[in-house]
Amino acid sequence: MKKFAIIVMSFILSAGLSSCRQDLNDGSTGGKPQGPEDGDKVESSEELAILFTNDLHSQIEPLSMDASYNADKGGVARIKVLIDSVRTARNNAVIVADAGDFVQGTWYFTCFDGEVEMKIQKELGYDVKTIGNHEFDKKMGGLGYMLSLNEVTAVSSNYDFSGTPLSSEVCESVIIERAGHKIGFIGLGPRLFRLVDPLACEGVVYSQPLDVADGAAARLKEEGAEMVIALSHLGFNDDTSVLYNDGGVAANTRNIDVIIGGHSHTFLTKPFYVSNLDGQEVPIVQTGSRGIYLGSMTIDFTKVPGRDRYSYRLIPVNSRLDNRIDPAFAGILSLYSDELEESMNEILGYCPEALRKGYPQGTLGNWAADALAVECEEIFGVVPDLAVCNNGGLRAEISAGDVMRKDIYAVFPFDNKLTLIDIKGSTLLEFFDNMASSCQPLSSSVRLKISDMKVAEVKVGGKAIDPEKTYRVCTLDYLVNSNHYHLGEYISRQDSFEFVYDIICDYVCELTSQGLEVGAEIDDRAVNI
């Protein structure tokens, strides 16, 4: 049971969030032309500004002053300053969009299930968004609940929701009319297989982006769109032969004019232009992640499509904006942060030296995997042969100093359960073969030697793996459900009742009670030879 469920529910009742959603028309566009939220209309403008974010990952507050990268940058109150400023300067000739993964990454999403982020989208006046892989993290019910909390149109052209309860909440595409111009938007998402827990996206049918993108864009132009922007969560790759990334989509379509990207967390300080099938240059843009920048692309409709039509920049989101923050909006955010401030700032332990990820091992991963092994014995009464988690599931560092509850929630933000599985030695060998190229965090019972990103030698408990023996592996339910690295083929399985973030909080408290600190060293559990 989530520890703060009662607090969260009481806050929901007092927060007064809107649960109304715009009625959507039938057909491919799936939505009404939208104007500025405040009702002001702009008859026409030669220029239109598209402001955008991607991979915000619930970074509501600025990054920590102690962060290794981009310290004290970002923060949605600062982003609002920029959006409001551009709207004023351009007389509302502005569209605000998001390219996915607006949620997941801090305790705000862990504890409030997306309510804070959806309130932010409403208050900042977002017009359109697409569905990233992390929007599924609270499963279909959670996604549906989030979509009901504001009227921002969600577009997804290659995820078919028609067989799910969300069929009326997600559109294939939309045309937004602003400043006398009709702009079409489509949404493109990555393959869900082994990326999203299959139980979290049940009923959603995935199509390859290139199978649907050009057709969806063409239909928008037939219905009057002057241009089409793809909100893409496929990821950036400068090799346009990679068909499932943004460049490959741009190179193999005719009707997409701009791609606003995400997923790869790429900071594109200038557009990456790709020639499409008709020789037209399509700009690909992306802001990186965590709201460090606000993306801005100005479209000049007096110019023909091509490089001269677009003006692009990444606007820094930093402390220079602090004296202009909207106090009313800051007050809304403080309602959420104040609600759990005491609990989140509870000091659980002490870390003498910062823990960070690394390859083939890092101190953070070593500590996390060893913690899972210890807690496996506590929860299931079994000492596992090994424990494994994934670097992608460790979403923050642990800084030197006091370790607070919010620090553990930042490292382990997902609603994952601790899972104990019995697997054959032959399956365990396949697991190591599959993960050797990326080398995920392993407990200290493992000795893995890697050569050219392949397994050279592996031992568990000091012995070579016996293909016929049964091994007990402690891991995360996500890795088992998604069959990551071949962990889905198990003989038996047990899952914890508590979520991992609470389990690890208990672990840190237990360390403290024993006079121990939070820490780990680099050893020989995983080495390149």
C-alpha positions as CSV (number, residue, x, y, z in Angstrom):
1,M,0.0,0.0,0.0
2,K,1.3,3.4,-0.9
3,K,2.1,5.2,2.4
4,F,0.6,8.5,1.5
5,A,-2.7,7.3,-0.1
6,I,-4.9,8.9,2.6
7,I,-3.0,12.2,2.4
8,V,-3.2,12.2,-1.4
9,M,-6.9,11.5,-1.4
10,S,-7.7,14.3,1.1
11,F,-5.6,16.7,-1.0
12,I,-7.4,15.7,-4.2
13,L,-10.7,16.7,-2.7
14,S,-9.3,20.1,-1.7
15,A,-7.3,20.9,-4.8
16,G,-10.3,21.6,-7.0
17,L,-8.9,20.2,-10.3
18,S,-11.0,20.3,-13.4
19,S,-12.2,17.0,-14.6
20,C,-13.9,18.3,-17.7
21,R,-12.5,17.4,-21.2
22,Q,-13.2,19.0,-24.5
23,D,-15.7,17.2,-26.7
24,L,-13.9,15.7,-29.6
25,N,-15.4,15.4,-33.1
26,D,-15.4,12.1,-34.9
27,G,-12.9,11.6,-37.7
28,S,-9.2,11.8,-38.1
29,T,-8.6,15.2,-36.7
30,G,-10.5,14.2,-33.5
31,G,-10.8,17.7,-32.1
32,K,-12.1,21.3,-32.3
33,P,-9.9,24.1,-33.6
34,Q,-8.6,25.7,-30.4
35,G,-8.0,29.3,-29.5
36,P,-6.2,30.9,-26.6
37,E,-7.4,29.7,-23.3
38,D,-8.4,33.2,-22.1
39,G,-10.7,33.6,-25.0
40,D,-8.8,36.4,-26.8
41,K,-8.7,35.9,-30.5
42,V,-6.1,36.9,-33.0
43,E,-7.5,37.6,-36.5
44,S,-4.3,36.9,-38.4
45,S,-0.6,37.1,-38.0
46,E,2.3,36.6,-40.4
47,E,4.2,34.7,-37.7
48,L,3.2,32.0,-35.3
49,A,5.3,30.8,-32.4
50,I,5.3,27.2,-31.3
51,L,6.6,26.8,-27.8
52,F,7.3,23.2,-26.6
53,T,8.7,20.9,-24.0
54,N,9.6,17.2,-24.1
55,D,10.7,14.8,-21.4
56,L,9.9,17.1,-18.5
57,H,9.7,14.0,-16.2
58,S,7.8,15.7,-13.4
59,Q,10.7,18.2,-12.8
60,I,8.3,20.6,-11.1
61,E,11.0,22.4,-9.1
62,P,14.4,23.5,-10.4
63,L,17.1,20.8,-10.3
64,S,19.1,20.6,-7.0
65,M,21.9,23.0,-6.4
66,D,24.0,19.9,-5.8
67,A,23.2,18.2,-9.1
68,S,26.2,17.1,-11.2
69,Y,24.6,18.6,-14.4
70,N,22.4,21.6,-14.9
71,A,22.3,22.5,-11.2
72,D,19.4,24.9,-10.3
73,K,18.1,24.9,-13.9
74,G,14.5,24.2,-14.9
75,G,11.3,24.6,-12.9
76,V,7.8,25.0,-14.2
77,A,7.2,28.4,-12.5
78,R,10.1,29.7,-14.5
79,I,8.7,28.1,-17.7
80,K,5.4,29.9,-17.1
81,V,7.2,33.2,-17.0
82,L,8.6,32.5,-20.5
83,I,5.4,31.3,-22.0
84,D,3.4,34.2,-20.6
85,S,6.1,36.6,-21.9
86,V,6.0,35.2,-25.4
87,R,2.2,35.2,-25.4
88,T,2.1,38.9,-24.5
89,A,4.8,39.8,-27.0
90,R,3.0,38.0,-29.8
91,N,-0.5,38.9,-29.0
92,N,-1.4,35.2,-28.3
93,A,-0.1,34.0,-31.7
94,V,1.3,31.1,-29.9
95,I,0.7,27.3,-29.6
96,V,2.2,25.4,-26.7
97,A,2.9,21.7,-27.2
98,D,4.6,18.7,-25.5
99,A,6.3,15.7,-27.1
100,G,5.8,13.2,-24.3
101,D,7.1,12.0,-20.9
102,F,5.7,15.0,-19.2
103,V,5.4,12.8,-16.1
104,Q,7.6,10.4,-14.0
105,G,10.8,11.2,-12.4
106,T,10.1,12.9,-9.1
107,W,8.0,12.3,-6.0
108,Y,5.3,14.6,-7.3
109,F,4.3,11.9,-9.8
110,T,4.9,9.1,-7.4
111,C,2.7,10.5,-4.7
112,F,0.1,12.5,-6.7
113,D,-0.4,10.2,-9.7
114,G,0.0,13.0,-12.3
115,E,-2.4,15.5,-10.8
116,V,0.3,18.1,-10.4
117,E,1.6,17.8,-13.9
118,M,-1.9,18.0,-15.5
119,K,-2.7,21.1,-13.4
120,I,0.6,22.6,-14.7
121,Q,-0.4,21.9,-18.3
122,K,-3.7,23.6,-17.7
123,E,-2.2,26.6,-16.0
124,L,0.5,27.1,-18.6
125,G,-2.0,26.8,-21.4
126,Y,-0.8,23.8,-23.3
127,D,-2.8,23.2,-26.4
128,V,-1.6,19.7,-27.5
129,K,0.5,16.8,-26.3
130,T,1.5,13.3,-27.3
131,I,1.8,10.1,-25.3
132,G,5.3,9.1,-24.2
133,N,6.2,5.7,-22.8
134,H,6.2,7.0,-19.2
135,E,2.6,8.3,-19.5
136,F,1.7,4.6,-19.2
137,D,3.5,4.2,-15.8
138,K,0.3,4.3,-13.8
139,K,-1.2,1.8,-16.2
140,M,-4.2,2.5,-18.4
141,G,-6.5,3.6,-15.5
142,G,-3.9,6.1,-14.4
143,L,-3.4,7.4,-17.9
144,G,-7.1,7.8,-18.3
145,Y,-7.4,9.6,-15.0
146,M,-4.6,12.0,-16.0
147,L,-6.2,12.8,-19.4
148,S,-9.4,13.6,-17.6
149,L,-7.8,16.3,-15.5
150,N,-7.4,18.9,-18.2
151,E,-8.6,19.8,-21.7
152,V,-5.2,19.5,-23.5
153,T,-5.7,17.5,-26.6
154,A,-3.7,14.2,-26.6
155,V,-2.7,13.0,-30.1
156,S,-1.2,9.6,-30.9
157,S,-1.2,8.4,-34.5
158,N,0.5,5.0,-34.1
159,Y,-1.0,3.9,-30.8
160,D,-4.5,2.7,-31.4
161,F,-6.7,3.2,-28.3
162,S,-9.9,2.3,-30.0
163,G,-10.3,-1.0,-28.1
164,T,-9.7,0.6,-24.7
165,P,-11.7,2.8,-22.3
166,L,-9.4,5.7,-23.5
167,S,-10.7,5.7,-27.1
168,S,-12.5,9.0,-26.6
169,E,-9.5,10.6,-24.8
170,V,-6.8,10.2,-27.3
171,C,-7.0,11.5,-30.9
172,E,-5.2,10.3,-34.0
173,S,-4.5,13.9,-34.9
174,V,-5.8,17.4,-34.5
175,I,-6.0,20.8,-36.3
176,I,-5.4,23.8,-34.1
177,E,-6.4,27.2,-35.5
178,R,-4.5,30.1,-34.2
179,A,-3.8,33.6,-35.5
180,G,-5.6,32.9,-38.7
181,H,-3.6,29.7,-39.4
182,K,-4.6,26.0,-39.2
183,I,-1.8,23.8,-37.9
184,G,-2.1,20.1,-37.9
185,F,-0.5,17.9,-35.2
186,I,0.1,14.1,-35.2
187,G,1.7,12.1,-32.5
188,L,4.3,9.3,-32.8
189,G,5.4,7.0,-30.0
190,P,8.1,4.3,-29.7
191,R,7.5,0.6,-29.8
192,L,6.0,-0.5,-26.5
193,F,7.4,-4.0,-26.5
194,R,10.0,-4.4,-23.7
195,L,9.7,-0.6,-23.1
196,V,6.4,-0.5,-21.3
197,D,5.1,-3.1,-18.9
198,P,2.5,-5.0,-21.1
199,L,0.0,-4.8,-18.2
200,A,0.3,-1.0,-18.3
201,C,-0.7,-0.6,-21.9
202,E,-3.2,-3.4,-22.2
203,G,-5.4,-3.1,-25.3
204,V,-3.2,-0.5,-27.0
205,V,-2.3,-1.6,-30.6
206,Y,1.1,-0.3,-31.8
207,S,1.9,0.4,-35.4
208,Q,5.2,1.2,-37.0
209,P,5.4,5.0,-37.3
210,L,6.1,5.0,-41.0
211,D,3.0,2.9,-41.6
212,V,0.7,5.6,-40.4
213,A,2.6,9.0,-40.2
214,D,2.3,10.2,-43.8
215,G,-1.3,9.2,-44.2
216,A,-2.3,10.9,-41.0
217,A,-0.5,14.1,-42.0
218,A,-1.9,14.0,-45.5
219,R,-5.5,13.8,-44.1
220,L,-4.9,16.8,-42.0
221,K,-3.8,18.8,-45.1
222,E,-6.8,17.6,-47.0
223,E,-8.9,19.0,-44.2
224,G,-7.3,22.4,-44.4
225,A,-4.1,22.3,-42.4
226,E,-1.5,24.6,-43.8
227,M,1.3,22.6,-42.3
228,V,1.7,19.5,-40.1
229,I,3.9,19.2,-37.0
230,A,4.7,15.7,-35.7
231,L,5.0,15.5,-31.9
232,S,7.4,12.6,-31.8
233,H,8.6,10.5,-28.9
234,L,10.7,8.3,-31.1
235,G,14.1,9.7,-30.3
236,F,16.8,11.5,-32.3
237,N,19.4,9.9,-34.4
238,D,21.5,11.7,-37.0
239,D,21.5,8.6,-39.1
240,T,18.4,8.9,-41.3
241,S,18.6,5.3,-42.3
242,V,17.3,4.4,-38.8
243,L,13.6,4.3,-39.8
244,Y,12.1,4.3,-36.3
245,N,13.8,7.5,-35.2
246,D,12.8,11.1,-36.2
247,G,15.3,11.4,-39.0
248,G,14.1,8.2,-40.7
249,V,10.5,9.4,-40.5
250,A,11.3,12.8,-41.9
251,A,13.3,11.2,-44.8
252,N,10.6,8.8,-45.8
253,T,7.4,11.0,-45.7
254,R,6.0,13.9,-47.7
255,N,3.5,15.6,-45.5
256,I,5.3,16.3,-42.3
257,D,6.7,19.8,-42.1
258,V,8.3,19.9,-38.7
259,I,9.2,17.3,-36.1
260,I,9.3,18.2,-32.4
261,G,11.1,15.3,-30.8
262,G,11.6,13.7,-27.5
263,H,12.5,10.4,-25.8
264,S,16.3,10.6,-26.5
265,H,16.8,13.6,-24.2
266,T,18.8,15.3,-27.0
267,F,19.7,19.0,-26.6
268,L,19.4,20.3,-30.2
269,T,20.7,23.9,-30.1
270,K,19.9,24.3,-33.8
271,P,17.5,22.4,-36.1
272,F,18.6,19.2,-37.7
273,Y,17.3,19.4,-41.3
274,V,16.4,16.3,-43.3
275,S,15.2,16.2,-46.9
276,N,11.9,14.4,-47.3
277,L,10.7,12.4,-50.2
278,D,9.9,15.6,-52.1
279,G,13.2,17.2,-51.4
280,Q,11.7,19.6,-48.8
281,E,13.9,20.2,-45.8
282,V,12.2,19.2,-42.5
283,P,13.5,20.6,-39.3
284,I,13.8,18.3,-36.3
285,V,14.0,20.0,-32.9
286,Q,14.2,18.9,-29.3
287,T,14.8,20.5,-25.9
288,G,16.7,17.8,-24.1
289,S,15.0,17.0,-20.8
290,R,13.8,18.1,-17.3
291,G,12.7,21.6,-18.6
292,I,16.2,22.9,-18.7
293,Y,15.2,24.8,-21.9
294,L,11.9,25.9,-23.4
295,G,11.8,25.2,-27.1
296,S,10.7,28.0,-29.4
297,M,10.1,27.8,-33.1
298,T,8.7,30.8,-35.0
299,I,7.0,30.1,-38.4
300,D,7.0,33.0,-40.9
301,F,4.1,32.3,-43.3
302,T,5.3,34.9,-45.7
303,K,8.1,32.6,-46.7
304,V,8.0,29.4,-48.6
305,P,8.6,26.1,-46.7
306,G,12.3,25.6,-46.1
307,R,15.0,26.8,-43.7
308,D,14.2,30.5,-44.2
309,R,10.6,29.9,-42.9
310,Y,11.7,28.8,-39.4
311,S,13.4,30.6,-36.6
312,Y,14.4,28.3,-33.7
313,R,16.1,28.6,-30.3
314,L,16.3,26.9,-26.9
315,I,15.4,29.4,-24.2
316,P,17.3,28.8,-21.0
317,V,15.1,28.2,-17.9
318,N,17.2,29.5,-15.0
319,S,17.3,31.7,-12.0
320,R,17.2,35.0,-14.0
321,L,13.5,34.5,-14.2
322,D,12.9,34.1,-10.5
323,N,11.9,37.8,-9.8
324,R,9.1,37.5,-12.5
325,I,7.5,34.3,-11.2
326,D,3.7,34.4,-11.0
327,P,2.9,34.3,-7.2
328,A,-0.5,32.8,-7.8
329,F,0.9,30.0,-9.7
330,A,3.7,29.5,-7.2
331,G,1.0,29.3,-4.6
332,I,-0.7,26.5,-6.4
333,L,2.5,24.5,-6.6
334,S,3.2,25.1,-2.9
335,L,-0.1,23.6,-2.0
336,Y,1.2,20.3,-3.3
337,S,4.8,20.6,-2.0
338,D,3.6,21.7,1.4
339,E,1.3,18.8,1.7
340,L,4.1,16.3,1.8
341,E,7.0,18.5,2.7
342,E,7.5,17.1,6.2
343,S,7.4,13.5,5.0
344,M,9.6,14.0,2.0
345,N,12.2,15.9,4.0
346,E,12.4,13.3,6.7
347,I,16.1,12.3,7.1
348,L,16.5,8.6,6.8
349,G,20.3,8.2,6.8
350,Y,23.6,9.6,5.7
351,C,25.7,9.2,2.6
352,P,29.4,10.2,3.0
353,E,30.1,10.2,-0.8
354,A,27.8,10.7,-3.7
355,L,26.5,7.6,-5.4
356,R,26.3,7.7,-9.2
357,K,25.6,5.3,-12.1
358,G,28.3,4.0,-14.4
359,Y,29.4,1.3,-16.8
360,P,30.1,-1.6,-16.4
361,Q,29.2,-0.7,-12.8
362,G,28.5,2.4,-10.7
363,T,28.3,3.0,-7.0
364,L,24.6,3.8,-7.2
365,G,23.8,0.6,-9.1
366,N,25.9,-1.5,-6.8
367,W,24.2,-0.1,-3.7
368,A,20.7,-0.5,-5.2
369,A,21.2,-4.1,-6.2
370,D,22.7,-5.1,-2.9
371,A,19.8,-3.3,-1.1
372,L,17.4,-5.4,-3.1
373,A,19.2,-8.6,-2.1
374,V,19.0,-7.7,1.6
375,E,15.4,-6.7,1.4
376,C,14.5,-9.9,-0.5
377,E,15.5,-11.9,2.6
378,E,13.5,-9.5,4.8
379,I,10.3,-9.7,2.7
380,F,10.4,-13.3,1.3
381,G,12.6,-15.0,3.9
382,V,14.9,-16.1,1.1
383,V,18.6,-15.2,0.4
384,P,18.6,-14.8,-3.4
385,D,21.5,-16.1,-5.5
386,L,21.7,-12.7,-7.1
387,A,19.8,-9.4,-7.4
388,V,19.5,-7.2,-10.5
389,C,17.8,-3.9,-11.3
390,N,18.1,-1.6,-14.3
391,N,20.0,1.6,-14.8
392,G,17.0,3.1,-16.5
393,G,15.0,2.6,-13.3
394,L,17.5,4.6,-11.2
395,R,16.4,8.1,-12.1
396,A,18.6,10.3,-9.8
397,E,21.9,10.3,-8.0
398,I,22.3,10.2,-4.2
399,S,24.3,13.3,-3.2
400,A,26.7,13.3,-0.3
401,G,25.1,14.3,3.0
402,D,21.8,13.6,4.6
403,V,19.6,11.1,2.7
404,M,16.0,12.2,2.8
405,R,12.8,10.3,1.8
406,K,12.5,12.5,-1.3
407,D,16.0,11.4,-2.4
408,I,15.0,7.8,-2.4
409,Y,11.8,8.6,-4.2
410,A,13.8,10.4,-6.8
411,V,16.1,7.4,-7.4
412,F,13.2,4.9,-7.4
413,P,10.1,6.9,-8.6
414,F,8.3,4.0,-10.3
415,D,5.4,1.9,-8.8
416,N,7.6,-1.2,-9.0
417,K,7.3,-4.2,-6.8
418,L,10.1,-6.4,-5.5
419,T,9.9,-9.7,-7.3
420,L,11.6,-13.0,-6.5
421,I,11.7,-15.5,-9.4
422,D,13.1,-19.0,-9.8
423,I,14.7,-19.6,-13.1
424,K,16.8,-22.3,-14.8
425,G,20.6,-21.8,-15.1
426,S,20.2,-21.9,-18.9
427,T,17.8,-19.0,-18.7
428,L,20.2,-17.1,-16.4
429,L,23.0,-17.6,-18.9
430,E,20.7,-16.1,-21.6
431,F,20.0,-13.2,-19.3
432,F,23.7,-12.4,-18.9
433,D,24.2,-12.7,-22.7
434,N,21.4,-10.2,-23.3
435,M,22.5,-7.6,-20.7
436,A,26.3,-7.7,-21.2
437,S,26.3,-4.9,-23.7
438,S,24.7,-2.5,-21.3
439,C,25.6,-4.2,-18.0
440,Q,22.8,-3.5,-15.5
441,P,23.3,-3.2,-11.8
442,L,24.2,-6.6,-10.1
443,S,24.5,-7.7,-6.5
444,S,27.9,-8.5,-5.0
445,S,27.3,-12.3,-5.4
446,V,28.1,-12.0,-9.1
447,R,31.4,-11.9,-10.9
448,L,31.0,-10.9,-14.5
449,K,33.8,-10.4,-17.0
450,I,32.9,-8.6,-20.2
451,S,34.9,-8.5,-23.5
452,D,33.8,-6.5,-26.5
453,M,30.4,-6.1,-24.8
454,K,29.9,-9.9,-24.5
455,V,30.2,-12.3,-21.6
456,A,33.7,-13.7,-21.2
457,E,33.0,-15.3,-17.9
458,V,30.3,-15.2,-15.3
459,K,30.1,-16.7,-11.8
460,V,27.3,-16.6,-9.2
461,G,28.2,-17.3,-5.6
462,G,31.8,-18.1,-6.7
463,K,30.7,-20.9,-9.1
464,A,30.1,-21.1,-12.8
465,I,26.4,-21.2,-13.7
466,D,25.0,-24.7,-14.0
467,P,22.4,-24.7,-16.9
468,E,20.4,-27.4,-15.1
469,K,20.3,-25.8,-11.7
470,T,17.5,-23.5,-10.4
471,Y,18.6,-20.1,-9.3
472,R,16.7,-17.5,-7.2
473,V,16.8,-14.0,-8.7
474,C,15.6,-10.9,-6.9
475,T,14.6,-8.1,-9.3
476,L,11.8,-5.7,-10.2
477,D,8.4,-6.7,-11.5
478,Y,8.8,-4.4,-14.5
479,L,11.8,-6.4,-15.7
480,V,9.9,-9.6,-15.4
481,N,6.6,-8.4,-16.9
482,S,8.4,-6.9,-19.9
483,N,10.7,-9.9,-20.2
484,H,13.7,-7.6,-20.2
485,Y,16.9,-9.4,-20.8
486,H,15.1,-12.7,-20.8
487,L,13.9,-12.6,-17.2
488,G,10.3,-13.4,-18.1
489,E,10.8,-17.1,-18.4
490,Y,10.5,-18.1,-14.7
491,I,9.5,-21.3,-12.9
492,S,7.9,-19.6,-9.9
493,R,7.3,-16.0,-8.8
494,Q,6.6,-13.9,-5.7
495,D,5.8,-10.2,-5.6
496,S,6.0,-7.8,-2.6
497,F,3.0,-5.9,-1.4
498,E,4.9,-2.6,-0.9
499,F,6.5,-0.5,-3.7
500,V,10.2,-0.5,-4.0
501,Y,10.6,3.2,-3.1
502,D,9.1,2.4,0.3
503,I,11.1,-0.8,0.7
504,I,14.3,1.1,0.1
505,C,13.3,3.8,2.5
506,D,12.9,1.1,5.2
507,Y,16.3,-0.3,4.2
508,V,18.0,3.0,4.8
509,C,16.3,3.4,8.1
510,E,17.6,0.0,9.1
511,L,21.1,0.9,8.1
512,T,20.9,4.0,10.3
513,S,19.6,2.0,13.2
514,Q,22.7,-0.2,12.9
515,G,25.0,2.7,12.8
516,L,25.8,2.2,9.1
517,E,25.9,4.7,6.3
518,V,24.5,4.7,2.7
519,G,27.5,3.8,0.5
520,A,29.0,1.4,-2.0
521,E,32.3,0.8,-3.7
522,I,33.4,-0.2,-7.2
523,D,34.6,-3.9,-7.0
524,D,35.0,-6.8,-9.4
525,R,31.3,-7.8,-9.7
526,A,31.3,-6.5,-13.3
527,V,34.5,-5.6,-15.2
528,N,35.7,-5.1,-18.8
529,I,38.7,-7.2,-19.8
